[in-house]
Amino acid sequence: MEHDSRRTWLTIALCFTVALLEGIDFQAPGIAAPGMAAAFGLDKLHMGWVFSAGILGLLPGALVGGWLADRIGRKGVLIGSVALFGIFSIATAHAWDLNSLLAARLLTGVGLGAALPNLIALCSEAAGVRLRGTAVSMMYCGVPLGAALAATIGIAGYTADWTVVYYVGGVLPLLVVPLLALWLPESAAFRARKQAASVEARVPVVDGLFRNGTALPTVLLWGAYFFTLMVVYMLISWLPSLLVGQGFTGKQASWVMFSLQIGAAVGTLMLGVLMERLRPLAMAALVYGGLLAALAALGMAEAFGAMVLAGFAAGMFATGGQGVLYALAPVFYRTEVRATGVGSAVAVGRLGAMSGPLVAGKMLALGFGSAGVMLASAPGLVLAGVAVFYLFGRKPRG
């Protein structure tokens, strides 16, 4: 029993470390954007493509990473994913034109996308049914904390050299790869299924996602992921540039992003605990009502202090709500298709994440302003809230 507990905590700690590194890279484009735009002479529309290139890579990464993990194991795929996003984060710093920049961001995204379903599967399977939501939330709070670390690079005044954040986000993952190889335990649930090696264990992907009662949860998860991640990535990508455009300094923008990510870490842990205690309607209303209120505050805040508080609230409910989705998805799928199911939901979410910066960039280019961008997010968030309400009501117990 003590040995199992040690394996569980070791798994969560190592997965948290990888999530921390993912957070650095997720936030890096927003922090580097002003310097990157100046270095390459990019306008808002081109920057939207730079933001979205990395997110586009997340989509095939999540699909393939989840599919491979259900066949060859979570540990090996995770190690390869971490090495991939580390190498191409460094390659981003060495880009020489727009095309090479887009290619480096795309391949970084493939590595990041492949890692996430494996992190979720490893933590949820290590913790078991009773503590699954808490374990995934503890792991995932590494993402906003990593993003907060990236924001401190801007606070420290290093945004003049936009490559610094990419060197940090590339070297650290490569240093962590040997630690994962040595110490990360493979999922016991996966090993048990592999040892069984029965025909029944090899469930076709379509059957796992759309039959035996999983079709409706799969579709609802996809919708909730799409609209929630659309807003999360719109905020991560565009908020620093919007703040600078509103007259805030680069350092003040970095402080708002730091506040947003600290709020995200708090929200991920808080909502992860509450999801085991609140009724479905209360949980959905808290996450998505809070997010709508935070977006309205971001659109209306003018003073720096008010913007910092609005950023904290936005992070708490946007990324915290994302963490709730990541904890919710594994419970609807059996072990043999769990990483595939989570990976498919993450991939659909990445479509929303990719469209968010592009839509925001187009709206800003047309002169809608930050308030208009925030307002346009509301209908999708209402739909996501309805989907989450239903999913909580259908969540398996035990």
Buried (B, 14 or more C-beta within 10 A) or exposed (E): EEEEEEBBBBBBBBBBBBBBBBBBBBBBBBBBBBBBBEBBEBEBEBBBBBBBBBBBBBBBBBBBBBBBBBEEBBBBBBBBBBBBBBBBBBBBBEBEEBEEBBBBBBBBBBBBBBBBBBBBBBBBBBBEEEBBBBBBBBBBBBBBBBBBBBBBBBBEEBBEBBBBBBBBBBEBBBEBBEBBEEEBBBBBBBBEBBEEEEEEBEBEBEEBBBEEEBEBBBBBBBBBBBBBBBBBBBBBBBBBBBBBBBEBEBEBBBBBBBBBBBBBBBBBBBBBBBBBEBEBEEBBBBBBBBBBBBBBBBBEBEEBEEBBBBBBBBBBBBBBBBBBBBBBBBBBBBBBBBBBBBBBBBBBBBBBBBBBBBBBBBBBEEEBBBEBBBBBBBEBBBBBBBBBBBBBEEBEEE
